[in-house]
Amino acid sequence: MSEQQTEDTGDERPEARLERAVRAAEQALIEFEIAVETFRVEVENFSRLHHQKLGPMYSRLDELDALIAEAKAARSGDAEDLRRARDARSLVMPMPGVDELFHDWMGPEGISDDASAMLTDRPVRPPERVRPTEEVRRLYRELVRQAHPDLARDDAERERRDAFIVRVNAAYARGEEQVLRELAEEWAAGPVPEAVRLLNESEELYARLEWLAQRKEMLAAVARELEDSAIGSMLRMAPEDPDRLLEEIAEQLLAQVSERESELAEFG
């Protein structure tokens, strides 16, 4: 039966159904990649804010634990207490080197605003809150759906899409709505790749499906690693209000610092 006869009778070739399955799998993979990248950005931002806001408190707790252990060892002289004191002191972050100490403090115009504030007892700016807004998320999703490298049909087009998506991901991670709008205009005005239809041979379509399945497994492993990380687990506890979670943790740490300081004072 000819191709025209097949269309006239309403029958559909198996390759056509397989090609639709490939297209559906491509779109599903892109949506999954968007979800994974979104969560990765959230974890990265939350990790940075966690370190900026709570890092000094953790350091203070480590220092107090070391001081308490050293005070106990000095009082008792016991070998086990001395060992515990050494272990506690080893957990305290060492003093940074000069380069680390002045990292981000010095700029092209001299000392930074934050460093100047600390040296003059002026208030220091709070950690910058970088969490993508709903509009930024929407722009990001639309751009990825249009420009995703997995939609390329040749190496040159894939390279162009890869380079573009790197810029999209960077703007999304910084929450830059205007930059994403400009990238959307750039993509719309850019060269439209010539449509290349996949060959109908079943072997090529099955190979494409297999590649998509393998990539999904890789992304699933990345997603599990993010979810199982300490920061990822914390973020999943309060996905709608992670800032409040930071405040609650800060309150708990401050209470622990107060307890440790009272305990250290007893060794007076």
C-alpha positions in Angstrom: 0.0 0.0 0.0 1.4 3.4 -1.0 1.8 6.3 1.4 -1.1 8.1 -0.2 -3.3 5.0 0.2 -2.3 4.8 3.8 -3.4 8.4 4.4 -6.6 7.9 2.5 -7.6 4.9 4.5 -6.9 6.7 7.8 -4.4 4.1 8.9 -1.3 5.4 10.7 2.2 4.1 10.2 3.8 2.8 13.4 6.7 5.2 12.9 4.3 8.1 13.1 3.1 7.0 16.5 6.7 6.4 17.6 7.7 9.9 16.5 4.8 11.4 18.5 6.1 9.4 21.5 9.6 10.9 21.0 8.2 14.4 20.8 6.2 13.9 24.0 9.3 12.4 25.8 11.4 15.4 24.7 8.9 17.9 26.2 8.6 15.8 29.4 12.3 15.8 29.7 12.5 19.6 29.3 9.9 20.1 32.0 11.8 17.8 34.3 15.1 19.7 33.6 13.3 23.0 34.4 12.1 21.6 37.7 15.6 20.3 38.6 17.4 23.5 37.6 14.8 25.5 39.6 15.4 23.5 42.7 19.2 23.7 42.2 19.0 27.5 42.1 16.9 27.5 45.2 19.3 25.2 47.0 22.3 27.3 45.9 20.7 30.6 47.0 19.5 29.2 50.3 22.9 27.7 51.0 24.5 31.1 50.4 22.1 32.9 52.6 22.4 30.2 55.3 26.2 30.7 55.3 26.0 34.5 55.4 23.4 34.7 58.1 24.2 31.7 60.3 27.9 31.0 59.6 29.1 33.4 62.3 26.8 31.7 64.8 28.1 28.3 64.0 31.6 29.6 64.4 30.8 31.1 67.7 29.3 27.9 68.9 32.5 26.0 67.9 34.7 28.5 69.6 32.6 28.3 72.8 32.6 24.5 72.8 36.4 24.6 72.4 36.8 27.1 75.3 34.5 25.0 77.6 36.4 21.8 76.8 39.7 23.5 77.4 38.5 25.0 80.7 37.3 21.5 81.8 40.6 20.0 80.8 42.6 22.7 82.6 40.6 22.1 85.8 40.7 18.3 85.8 44.0 17.6 84.0 42.4 14.3 82.9 43.9 12.8 79.7 40.4 12.1 78.2 39.4 15.7 78.9 42.6 16.9 77.3 41.8 14.8 74.2 38.3 16.2 74.0 39.7 19.7 74.3 42.1 19.1 71.4 39.3 17.6 69.3 37.0 20.6 70.0 39.7 23.1 69.1 40.4 21.2 65.9 36.8 21.9 64.8 37.2 25.7 65.1 37.8 27.4 61.8 41.4 28.6 61.6 42.2 32.3 61.1 42.0 33.1 57.4 45.0 34.3 55.5 45.4 37.8 54.3 43.9 37.2 50.9 40.9 35.4 52.4 40.5 38.1 55.1 40.2 40.9 52.5 38.2 38.9 49.9 35.3 41.2 48.7 36.5 43.9 51.1 38.6 45.8 48.7 37.3 47.0 45.4 38.7 49.2 42.6 37.7 52.3 44.5 39.2 51.1 47.8 37.5 49.5 50.8 34.0 48.2 50.3 30.9 49.6 52.0 30.5 46.5 54.1 34.0 46.6 55.4 33.8 50.4 56.1 30.6 49.8 58.0 32.2 47.2 60.2 35.2 49.4 60.9 33.0 52.4 61.9 30.3 50.5 63.7 27.7 51.4 61.1 25.0 48.8 60.2 26.1 46.3 57.7 23.8 45.5 54.8 21.9 42.3 55.4 22.6 39.3 53.1 21.2 40.0 49.6 18.0 38.0 49.1 18.2 36.3 45.7 15.1 34.2 45.1 13.5 34.2 41.6 10.1 35.8 41.5 7.1 34.1 39.9 7.6 36.3 36.8 11.3 35.4 36.6 10.3 31.7 36.9 7.7 32.1 34.1 10.2 33.8 31.8 12.8 31.2 32.5 10.5 28.3 31.8 9.4 29.8 28.5 12.9 30.4 27.3 14.1 26.9 28.2 11.1 25.4 26.4 12.0 27.3 23.3 15.8 27.1 23.3 16.6 23.8 25.0 19.6 22.0 23.4 17.7 18.7 23.4 15.5 20.2 20.6 18.5 20.6 18.3 18.9 18.3 15.3 22.5 18.9 14.5 25.8 19.7 16.3 25.9 23.4 15.3 22.4 24.1 16.5 23.1 22.3 19.7 26.2 24.4 20.4 24.2 27.6 19.7 21.5 26.5 22.1 24.0 25.3 24.8 25.7 28.7 24.8 22.3 30.5 25.0 20.9 28.4 27.8 24.1 29.0 29.9 23.2 32.7 29.8 19.6 32.0 30.6 20.6 29.9 33.6 23.0 32.6 34.9 20.3 35.3 34.6 17.8 33.0 36.4 20.2 32.2 39.2 20.6 36.0 39.8 16.9 36.7 39.5 17.4 39.2 36.7 14.0 39.7 35.1 15.0 42.4 32.7 17.9 40.3 31.4 15.6 37.3 30.8 13.2 39.6 28.9 16.2 40.8 26.7 17.2 37.2 26.2 13.7 36.3 25.1 13.8 39.1 22.5 17.2 38.0 21.3 16.0 34.4 20.8 12.9 35.5 19.0 15.0 37.7 16.7 17.8 35.2 16.2 18.2 32.8 13.3 15.4 30.2 13.0 17.0 26.8 12.4 15.8 25.0 9.3 13.3 22.4 10.3 14.9 19.0 10.1 12.5 16.1 10.2 13.7 12.9 11.8 13.9 10.0 9.5 11.0 7.6 9.9 13.2 4.6 10.4 12.3 2.9 13.7 16.0 2.5 14.6 16.6 6.2 14.8 13.4 6.9 16.8 14.2 4.1 19.3 17.7 5.4 19.7 16.4 8.9 20.4 14.0 7.4 23.0 16.8 5.5 24.6 19.0 8.7 24.8 16.1 10.6 26.4 15.6 7.8 29.0 19.3 7.8 29.9 19.3 11.6 30.3 16.2 11.4 32.5 18.0 8.9 34.7 21.0 11.2 35.0 18.7 14.1 36.0 16.8 12.0 38.5 20.2 11.2 40.2 21.0 14.9 40.3 17.6 15.7 41.8 18.0 13.0 44.5 21.4 14.4 45.4 20.0 17.9 45.8 17.0 16.7 47.8 19.2 14.5 50.1 21.7 17.3 50.8 21.6 19.0 54.1 20.5 22.3 52.5 18.0 20.6 50.2 16.4 18.8 53.1 16.1 22.1 55.1 14.7 23.9 52.1 12.0 21.2 51.6 10.9 21.8 55.2 9.7 25.3 54.3 9.5 25.6 50.5 7.1 28.5 50.6 8.9 30.6 53.3 12.6 29.6 53.6 13.5 33.1 55.0 11.3 32.3 58.0 13.1 28.9 58.4 16.4 30.8 58.6 15.0 33.1 61.3 13.9 30.1 63.3 17.3 28.4 63.0 19.0 31.7 64.0 16.8 31.9 67.1 17.8 28.4 68.1 21.5 29.1 67.5 21.3 32.3 69.6 19.8 30.3 72.4 22.6 27.7 72.2 25.2 30.5 72.2 23.6 32.0 75.3 23.7 28.6 77.1 27.3 28.0 76.2 28.4 31.4 77.4 26.6 30.8 80.7 28.4 27.5 81.0 31.8 29.0 80.2 31.2 31.8 82.7 30.9 29.1 85.5 34.6 28.4 84.9 35.3 32.1 85.5 
